[in-house]
Amino acid sequence: MIRTILSLALLVSLTATQTLKADPPSKKKKTSHSAPKVEPVTTTASGWSYNNGVWTHVDGYKLMNGQVVRSGVQTHTKAPPPPTKAEMDAVMKKKPAAKTAAEIAAEKAAQRERNLRQIPASQTGTHL
């Protein structure tokens, strides 16, 4: 009985000290000075993934010049088959990454400059 009361008191005191040490949530607004977002690497059903121009397998193999090459610790297992043509085509047809703020600003400036450029009037009609 005394042992359970003491263990309960010890548990309550430990949890109380943990809650007191917690930092209060900051009320500062986050600035937009962050790195560009990186898309997560998606793995195909066969275990291959395409990242930075290199096909890698979850078992530690790479596809180099059409050949499957071991790049990790040797496991004495048969190398997996390379990714299929359909998997390669599906990965290559992905949409390009989102544009950065600098690229967007440059495009807007170029568009603004094109819109403000004066175009001479057409000379096709007569003014009678």
Buried (B, 14 or more C-beta within 10 A) or exposed (E): EEEEEEEEEEEEEEEEEEEEEEEEEEEEEEEEEEEEEEEEEEBBEBBBBBBEEEBBBEEEBBBEEEEBEBEEEEEEEEEBEBBEEEBBEBBEEEEEEEEEEEEEEEEEEEEEEEEEEEEEEEEEEEEE
